[in-house]
């Protein structure tokens, strides 16, 4: 029994010594930096969706537009890694009464200081249309969707630009332009 008590006291003492010792984990301080410029791609700022497999000007279910952005928590560099939370506002307008679901594929292109594409990241956001509760049919109304993206860019020793745009096929581009 004495031996067990001795072992317990030894382990408790050892734990106390370890917990009271200096902390050897070094954490570097993150540095607040100016957030990069965000641009909306001119030809990819608007989006059209259809419930049919072949989109045409006659069967567009809804359209959307990239409207605004915000860096919600600022921008930081830590160990040469840029981090930020970018919130993007989409305005979506229903064009058919029975439309409920919204699905928006978009991208972020990261450009270096020479405006060369450094990286492209693909995203998707979805939601449901708000309904007009004052009407009997409760038709869908213009709806705002906000998507927040955590951005992490390694080797960020230079200023970057972020370009946001919708992923569009040839037919969507043809109808929009």
C-alpha positions as CSV (number, residue, x, y, z in Angstrom):
1,X,0.0,0.0,0.0
2,X,2.9,2.3,0.8
3,X,4.4,1.7,-2.5
4,X,1.2,2.7,-4.3
5,X,0.9,5.9,-2.3
6,X,4.5,6.7,-3.1
7,X,3.9,6.2,-6.8
8,X,0.8,8.4,-6.7
9,X,2.7,11.2,-4.9
10,X,5.6,10.9,-7.3
11,X,3.3,11.2,-10.4
12,X,1.3,14.1,-8.9
13,X,4.6,15.9,-8.1
14,X,5.9,15.2,-11.6
15,X,2.7,16.7,-13.1
16,X,3.0,19.8,-10.9
17,X,6.6,20.3,-12.0
18,X,5.7,20.0,-15.7
19,X,2.7,22.3,-15.5
20,X,4.6,25.0,-13.6
21,X,7.5,25.0,-16.0
22,X,8.0,27.5,-18.7
23,X,5.9,27.2,-21.8
24,X,8.2,26.4,-24.8
25,X,5.5,26.8,-27.4
26,X,6.3,30.0,-29.2
27,X,3.4,31.8,-30.9
28,X,4.2,34.6,-33.3
29,X,2.0,37.7,-33.2
30,X,-0.3,38.2,-36.2
31,X,0.1,41.6,-37.8
32,X,-2.9,43.6,-39.0
33,X,-2.4,44.7,-42.6
34,X,-4.4,46.7,-45.2
35,X,-7.0,44.5,-46.8
36,X,-6.5,43.9,-50.6
37,X,-8.6,45.4,-53.3
38,X,-11.7,43.3,-54.3
39,X,-13.0,43.7,-57.8
40,X,-16.1,42.1,-59.5
41,X,-15.4,40.5,-62.8
42,X,-17.2,42.7,-65.4
43,X,-18.4,39.8,-67.6
44,X,-19.1,37.5,-64.6
45,X,-20.9,39.9,-62.2
46,X,-24.4,38.7,-63.2
47,X,-25.8,35.1,-63.1
48,X,-28.8,33.5,-64.8
49,X,-30.3,30.1,-63.8
50,X,-32.9,27.9,-65.4
51,X,-34.9,24.9,-64.3
52,X,-34.4,23.4,-67.8
53,X,-31.3,21.6,-68.9
54,X,-30.9,24.1,-71.9
55,X,-31.1,27.7,-70.7
56,X,-32.8,30.2,-73.0
57,X,-34.1,33.7,-72.6
58,X,-37.6,32.2,-72.1
59,X,-36.9,29.9,-69.2
60,X,-34.8,31.9,-66.8
61,X,-35.9,31.0,-63.3
62,X,-33.9,33.7,-61.5
63,X,-31.0,36.1,-61.9
64,X,-28.4,37.2,-59.4
65,X,-25.8,39.9,-59.1
66,X,-22.7,40.3,-56.9
67,X,-23.5,43.5,-55.0
68,X,-21.0,44.2,-52.3
69,X,-18.3,42.7,-50.0
70,X,-16.8,43.2,-46.6
71,X,-13.7,42.0,-44.7
72,X,-15.6,41.2,-41.5
73,X,-12.7,40.8,-39.1
74,X,-9.9,42.7,-40.9
75,X,-6.8,41.2,-42.6
76,X,-3.8,39.8,-41.0
77,X,-0.4,38.3,-41.8
78,X,1.2,35.7,-39.6
79,X,4.4,33.8,-40.5
80,X,4.0,35.1,-44.1
81,X,0.4,33.7,-44.4
82,X,-2.3,36.2,-45.3
83,X,-5.7,35.4,-43.6
84,X,-9.0,37.2,-43.8
85,X,-12.8,36.6,-43.7
86,X,-14.5,37.9,-46.8
87,X,-18.2,38.3,-46.9
88,X,-19.9,38.7,-50.3
89,X,-23.4,40.0,-50.8
90,X,-25.5,38.5,-53.6
91,X,-28.9,40.0,-54.7
92,X,-31.1,37.4,-56.3
93,X,-34.4,38.1,-58.2
94,X,-36.9,35.4,-59.0
95,X,-38.3,35.4,-62.5
96,X,-40.7,32.5,-62.0
97,X,-43.4,32.3,-59.4
98,X,-42.8,28.7,-58.3
99,X,-39.0,29.3,-57.8
100,X,-37.9,28.4,-54.2
101,X,-34.2,27.3,-54.3
102,X,-31.2,29.5,-55.1
103,X,-27.9,28.0,-56.1
104,X,-24.9,30.2,-57.0
105,X,-21.5,28.9,-58.2
106,X,-18.8,31.6,-58.0
107,X,-15.0,31.9,-57.9
108,X,-12.3,34.0,-56.3
109,X,-9.3,34.7,-58.4
110,X,-6.2,35.8,-56.5
111,X,-4.0,38.1,-58.5
112,X,-0.4,39.0,-57.6
113,X,1.0,42.6,-57.8
114,X,1.6,42.1,-61.6
115,X,-2.1,41.1,-62.1
116,X,-1.2,37.5,-62.9
117,X,-3.5,34.8,-61.7
118,X,-1.9,33.2,-58.7
119,X,-4.8,31.0,-57.6
120,X,-8.5,30.4,-58.4
121,X,-10.8,29.1,-55.7
122,X,-14.3,27.8,-56.5
123,X,-17.3,28.2,-54.2
124,X,-21.0,27.5,-54.1
125,X,-23.7,29.1,-52.0
126,X,-27.3,28.3,-51.8
127,X,-30.5,29.3,-50.1
128,X,-34.2,29.8,-50.4
129,X,-36.1,32.8,-51.7
130,X,-37.9,34.9,-49.2
131,X,-41.7,34.9,-49.7
132,X,-44.2,37.7,-49.9
133,X,-46.4,36.8,-47.0
134,X,-48.9,39.5,-47.7
135,X,-50.1,37.8,-50.9
136,X,-52.3,34.7,-51.1
137,X,-49.8,32.9,-53.4
138,X,-46.8,33.8,-51.3
139,X,-44.7,34.3,-54.4
140,X,-40.9,34.6,-54.0
141,X,-39.4,38.1,-53.7
142,X,-35.9,39.6,-54.2
143,X,-33.6,37.9,-51.7
144,X,-30.1,38.8,-50.3
145,X,-27.6,36.0,-49.7
146,X,-24.4,36.5,-47.9
147,X,-21.5,34.0,-48.1
148,X,-18.5,34.4,-45.8
149,X,-15.2,32.8,-47.0
150,X,-12.1,32.3,-44.9
151,X,-9.1,33.2,-47.1
152,X,-5.7,31.9,-46.4
153,X,-2.8,32.7,-48.8
154,X,0.7,31.4,-48.2
155,X,3.8,33.4,-49.2
156,X,1.8,36.6,-49.0
157,X,4.8,39.0,-49.0
158,X,3.3,41.1,-51.7
159,X,0.0,43.0,-52.3
160,X,-2.7,41.0,-53.9
161,X,-6.0,41.7,-55.6
162,X,-9.1,39.5,-55.3
163,X,-11.5,39.2,-58.2
164,X,-15.0,37.7,-57.6
165,X,-17.2,36.4,-60.4
166,X,-19.9,33.8,-61.2
167,X,-19.1,30.6,-63.0
168,X,-20.9,30.9,-66.3
169,X,-21.2,28.7,-69.4
170,X,-21.2,30.0,-73.0
171,X,-25.0,30.1,-73.2
172,X,-25.3,32.1,-70.0
173,X,-22.7,34.6,-71.3
174,X,-24.5,34.8,-74.6
175,X,-27.8,35.7,-73.0
176,X,-26.2,38.2,-70.6
177,X,-24.3,40.0,-73.2
